Amino acid sequence: MFITGQSTPPMRYTKAECLVAFEQSDWFGRLDKRAHLIARTVLQRDDGFDARRLAVAGAYRLLSNDSFDWRDVLEPHVRCTMQRMAQEKLVLCLQVTTELNFNGQTIESLGPLGYEAQRGMYLHPTYAVSTQRESLGLLDAWMWAREPKNAQGIRPGVTESVRWVEGYERLPKRAPDLPGTRLMQVGDRESDMLGLMLRAQALDWPVDLLVRSQHDRLLPDATRLWARVQACDSLGEIEFTMGARPGHKARVVKQELRVKRMCLSTEGDSGLMMTCLIANEMGAPKGEERVCWRLLTNREIGTLAEAIELIDWYRARWEIEICFHVLKNGCRVEALQLASMPRIERALALFMVVSRRIAHLMRKGRTCPDLPAELFFDEDEIKVAYVLTKKALPTKPPTLNDVVRRLAMLGGFLARKGDGEPGVKTIWIGLQRIMDCVAGLRFVRDSEAESFSSVTEQRVKKASDLGAKHSHSSGYGAHLQRRAGVFWRDEWA
């Protein structure tokens, strides 16, 4: 249910219909309801906005309303994200930049992408997850379009790398609301910037930092960073399963770990001290690229367990890539045909919440498989999932994992013994089928209820008229009214 005017989130998880709605949004009344309708329709259809099933005029009025911006759309979700974060001791704040290609569309204020001829914009969100990779929600986002290069080949405007520094600076501002939670910003190679590390040190490291090293830096003693670490003794080994990727099967990865803490720069009062962890794969299969990660963090690493923990946290960065996968391929945001950047930004804020919800459902189905399915789905949705997969309803309340697997089967998941757990793509396709069938079921049920009500009223009226003609029996008319109501109720039951 889409709740208006409620400041705290419910203790129970929302039902499946709420998987596509904002959380406790209380910003502008009717706009709240319109946003709910748009979000629900996005999930029901795999082609994003569907003019045949959505009140298009209302949707476009919402996205064209200049009385609010995308931050207002995202703010209710951020409040709920903060409350989920407060229950964790450590939260990983994942950041990465993705480009959205709107090439060929006539949208105002778009800019060039990787190639100057392409048109589009960039999105840089902060996505909070637990150390067990459970999605907690979005905290904020950067959205912008590049300016074209000038005649000298220089791009004017603010340097794009500043988004990493500002993203870090925003996190400590949330600390008063999270007294028992430590935050760690996690970034890919794009975030390997000396300016970001120096700024974090100047703030006295209010938020931990974990970045993948891109530059083999020249150290103050004229040696190279990576060579210094490689010369250290091995701390130990780690083994994990790397998931399947396009063109690559899932496989076991075994890495050797080396760690060294050193001064990267003499800038600042005491120099910039960082820990470098290098994880080199051993015995990579023929034809597969060796997995080598070079990580930088402000944290000190003294044991193998601490090094393995850091690797696990970096691997959690894949969760934001899953969210982008749903955003682009499930919600199909790059197919949006809106006239201006502000409208695109409002739509993206809405769809990011939708994407996070689907990713959260997938992860919960894996990490908490025995949770009752009724915490996430209502009775109709559970029944439809079993009916469409031609499986009898269980005598006991079904678990979340069982229902998620059944709706994923509707999306193409084969559920064979060696197939593992379903991914987000089969889940979102299955959800679309479930939502369509439930909508049809409820329409039929409502139609039958209306027909029953209409027929009953007609019969009761007829009985009343008949009773009036037989006034010699004082209780006869009331008796006929009762009998007419009971008969038609039983017949339609």
N, C-alpha and C positions, 0 to 999 in steps of 0.2 A: 504494500500500500504506500502511496505517496503522501507523506505527512507534512502538513503545513503548520507553522507556528510552534514547532517542538524544538527545544534547544539541545536536548540530549538524545543520543541514539538509543534505540530499543535494546534490551538485553539479548533478545533472540535474534538470530540471523533472519534476514528478510526472505520472503518467498520468491519464487522464480520471476514473477512479474516485476519485483523490485530489483532484480539483477540488472535491469536496464534503466532504473530511475535514479534521480539524485537522492542523497541521503538527508532527510530532515530539512529539506530546503524551505526557507521561510522568507524568501526575498520577493516579492511583488505579486502575491496572490494568484491572479489568473495566469500570469507568466509561468508560475510554478506548475500549474496543471498542464499548460501547453508544452512545457519542457518534458514533462512526464510522458505525454502522448507521443512526442517525437522520438524520445529514447526507446519507448516500447516498440514503436513501429520499426525502428532501425534494426532491432533484434529479430523481429518477425520476418523481415525480408532481407535477402542477401544482396540487394541492389541499392542499399542506402535509402535515400528519399524515394518513395514510391507515390507518384501522383495519383494513382488509382486508389490508394488505401489511406492516404494521409490528408488531413485538412491542410492542403498546400498553402492556401492563402494565410491561414493562421500561423503556420510554421515560418513562412517568410516574414510575416509581420514581427514575430518574435525575434528572429535573427537580424532584422533590420531596425530594431528598436534601439535608438541611440541613448536612451535614458540609463542604460547599464552597459557594461563591457564584459569581456570573458572572465575577468576576475570575480565579478559578482556571480557568474554561473558556477564557477569552481569553488567559491568560498564555503558553501554548506558542506561539500564533500571534504574539504580541507579540515574543517572542524572535527568531523568524524574520524579522519585520519589521525589527527592529534590525539584523540581519546584512545584509539587503538595503540598508538605508539607509547602512550603512558603506561601500558601494561607490560612493556618489554624493557629489559635491562640494557640492551644494545640494539640500535636500529641502523640498518644500512641505507643510506640515502644515495640511490643510484642516479647518475646523470650521464646523458649522452645526447648527441645532436643527430637529428635525422632530417633529410630534405623531403619536401612534398612537391611533387612535380605536377603543375597545372598547365603544362605546355599546350598551346592551342586554344586555351580558353581566354575570353575577354574579361579578365578580372582586374580591377584597378589596383595599382600600387604593388604588383608583383615585381620580383627582381630576378636577376640571373642566378643560375645554380652552378653546378660544377663546370658546365660549359656556358659561355656567355649567351649563347643563342637560346638556351633553355629558360623557361619561365616558371617560377614557383616561389616557395618560401621555406623557412627553416623552423623547426620545433625543438626546444631544449627543455624537457621537463625534469623535475626532481621527483623520483619515485621511491617511496619508502617500503622496505621489506624487512621482515625479521631475519635473524640468522638462520632460521629453518626454511627461508625462502617464501614464507607466507606473505602475500601481498597485503600491505597495510593501507595503501592509497597514495594519492598524489599530494604534494606539498605546494608546488608552484610550477611555473613554466615561463620560458622565454619564447616569444614568437616574433619573427622579423623577416624582412625581405632585404636582400642586398641591393646596394646602389651600383649602377653600372660603372665600369672603370672609365677614368678620364682619358684624355689624349696621351698622357704620359704612362698609361697602363697602371695607374694607381687607383685603388678603390677608395673613395671618400667615406666619411662617416666614422662612427665609433668602431674601434678594433673589436672583432667578434670574440676574441679570447677573453674579453672582460666579463662575459657571461659566466665563466667558471669561477672567477674571483667573486663576483656579486652573488652567485649562487651559494658560495661558501659563506659569505658574510651574512646572508639571510638566515642561515641555520641557527647560529647562536641566539638570534632574537626570539627563537621559539623555546629556548632553554627554561625560562621561568615557568612555562606550562608543563615542562617535563623534568621535574626535579630528580626523579629516580632513573632517568634514561640517558645513556651516553649515545651520541650520534657519531657516525663515521661516513664521510663522503667518499664514494667509490666512483672512479672514472676510468675511461679507456685511455689509449695512448694520446688522444687529443688533449687530455688534461695534464700531460707532463710538461708543466710550465714552472720555471723558477719563480716567476712573479706570484703564482698561487701559493707556493710553499712559503715564500718569504712573508706574504701577507698573513698566512695562518700562524706563522711563528710570531709575528708582530702582535697578533691578538692573543698570544699565549695558548695556542692550540685549544680553543673551546670545543672544537669538533675534530675528531681524528680524521686522517687523510690516508687513502689508499689509491694509488694510481699505477697504471701500467707504464713502465719506462719506455720511452721512444728514443731518447737521445743518450748516446754513450758519452757522457759528459767528461770534460777535462777537469780533473780535480785540482785543488790548490797545490798539491805536491807534484803536479805535471804528469800524473798517471791517469789511466782511463778507468771509468767507473766499473764497467762490466768485467774487465780483465782483473781488477782488484778482487772482485767477489769470486770469480772463477778460480782464483789462486787459493781460496780458502778450502779447508777440509770440508768434506760432506757432512751435513748435519743429520742426514737420514734420507728415507725414501717415502713417497706417498703413492698410493694406487687408487684410482677411481675409474668409473665408466663415463666416457664422453658420449653424449647423446648423438643420435643420427642427425646429419645435416644433408642438404641437397647434394647428391653425388657422393656421399660418404655414409657408410654404415656406422652404427654404434660400435664402439670398441673400448677395450680396457687400456688405460694410459698409466704408465709407471714412470714417475719422475724422481730425479735425484735433486735434493735441496741443498743450497749453499746460502749462507747469510753473513752479512757484515754491516756494521754500523760505522758511518764515517761522515766527515764534513764535506758537504757538496759545494759550499760557497763560504767565503770569508765575510760576506755582507752581513750586517746585523751586529748586535752587541757581542754575541758569542759564536758567531758562525752558524750556518744551517746544518744541523745534525739530522741525518735521515738513516733509516735502515733499508738496505737493498736486499731483496730475496730473489734468487734466480732458481727457477724450477726447470730442469732440462729433462726431456723425455729420453728414456733408455729403451733401445730395441724397438723402434717404430716399425710397423709393418712396411713391406716393400710397396712403393707407390703412394704411401701416405706421408704428408708433411709432418716433420717432427714438431711436437708441441713444446714450445719454449716460452715461458712467461718470466719477465723481469719486472718485479714490483717494487715500488717505493712507498714507505710509510713512516710516520713519525713515531710509531710504537716501537718499543724495544722487543726483540725476539731472542730469548735465551734458551728455549727448548724446542725439541722436534714437535711437540704437541702444539705449541704456539705458532710454529711455522705452518703446520697443517691447517690449523684454524684460519689463518690468514688466507691460505689458498682457497679454502671453502668459501670464505666471504667474497673473494674475488669472483669465483665461479657463479655466485648468486647474481652477478651483474647480468647474466643471460635473461633474468626475469623481465627486465625493461625491454629487451629485444622481442620477447614474446608479446608484450603489450603493444609494441609498434606493429608487430605482425597482424594482430587482431585489428588495430586501427586502420591499417592500409588495405588489408585483404578481406577482412570481415566487414568492417564499416564502410570500406571503400571511400575514404575521405577525399582521395585524389580525383574522384569523379564528381565531387560537389560542383554545382554550377551556381555560384553566388557572385554578386556583382562587385564586391569590394573586400578588402582585407579584414576590416572589423567584423563583417558577417562571417567570414571564414573562421576567424578567431573564436567567435561565440560557438559556432558549430563544433570546432575542434575541442573546446572545453567540455561540451556535452558528450562527444564521442570518446574522449579519453576516459571518462567515468564508465561508459559502457564497456570499453576495452578492459579496464581494470577489473570490472565485475566478472567478466568471462574468464580472465586469467586466474582470478581468485577462486572461482568455482573449480577449475581444473586442479589447482594446487591443493585445495581442501580435500578433493576426492582422493588425492594421493597421500597426503600427510595425516588426515583424520578420516580414514575410510569407514569407520564404524559409527560416525555421527548419524543420528536419525535424519532421514531424507526430508522429513516434514519441516525441518528447520530452514530448508532452502526452497522446497517446492510445496505447492498446495496439493490437495487430494486429487483434483482433476488431472494435474500434470503428471503425478505419479502413476495414476491409472492409465493414462494415454501412453506413457512410456512402455508399460508392460503390454498393453493391447497391441501397439504397433510392432513390437518385437515378438509377438505371438507367444507370450509367456504368461502363465497364470500368476495372479497376484499372490505374494507370499502370505502365509498365515500370520507371521510376525511383522511388525513395522519394518519396511525396507531400509537398508543403510544408504548413506550418501554415495558411496563408491558404486554400489549396485545400480542405482538409478542413473548416475553419471555415465557408467559404461553402457547402459541401455540407450540413453539418448545419443551417445556417441556412435553406437551401432547404426542409428538412423542417419548419421552423417557419413557413414562409410567405414567406420572402425569394425574390423573383422572379429575381434575378441578371441583370437586363437591363443593357444596355450603359451606360445612364445612371443606374443605381440606386446607384452607389457601393458602400460596404462595409456589411455587415449590422450591425444593432444588437443590444443585449442581449436584447430580447424574443424575436426569432426564434432567437437562439442558445440560450436556455434551453429553449424549446419543442422545438427540434431535439435538444438533449441528452437530453430526456426520452424522445423516440422512440428515439434510439440506445441509451440505457441499457436500455429495455424489450426491444428486439430482441436485444441482446447477452446479457441475462439469459436469454431464451428459448433462444438458441443454446447457451449454456453448459449449460443444464439438459439439452437434448437430448444434447449431447456427453457429459456425465457419466452420463446414463442408459445410453447406448450402451456406455460404458466399463464400467459395472457389469454390464451384460448379458453383454458379452464375457468379463469375468473369471469370471462365474458359470458360463457355458457351458463355458469352457476347463477350469475345475476339474472339472466333471462328466465331460468327455471324458478328461481325464488320469487321473481316478480309475478310470474304466471300463477304460482301457488298462492301468492298473496291475493291476487284477484279472485282466484277460485274460492279461497277461504272467505273472502268478503261476501260472496254470493250465498254461502252456506252459514250465515250468521246465527242460524238456529243452534249450531253447536259452537259454543264459545271457544273451545280449544282446537277446533278442526283446522283453522287457517294456520296457526302456529305449527301444528303437527305436519302439515303439508310443506311448510317452509323448511323445517328440519329435515324431512325425508328427501326433499329435492337436493339440499346441500350435501347430505351424506351420500346419496346415490352418485352424483356427478363427481364428488371427491374420490370415491372408491373407483369409479370407472377410469379416471385420469391418473390414478396413482401408479 
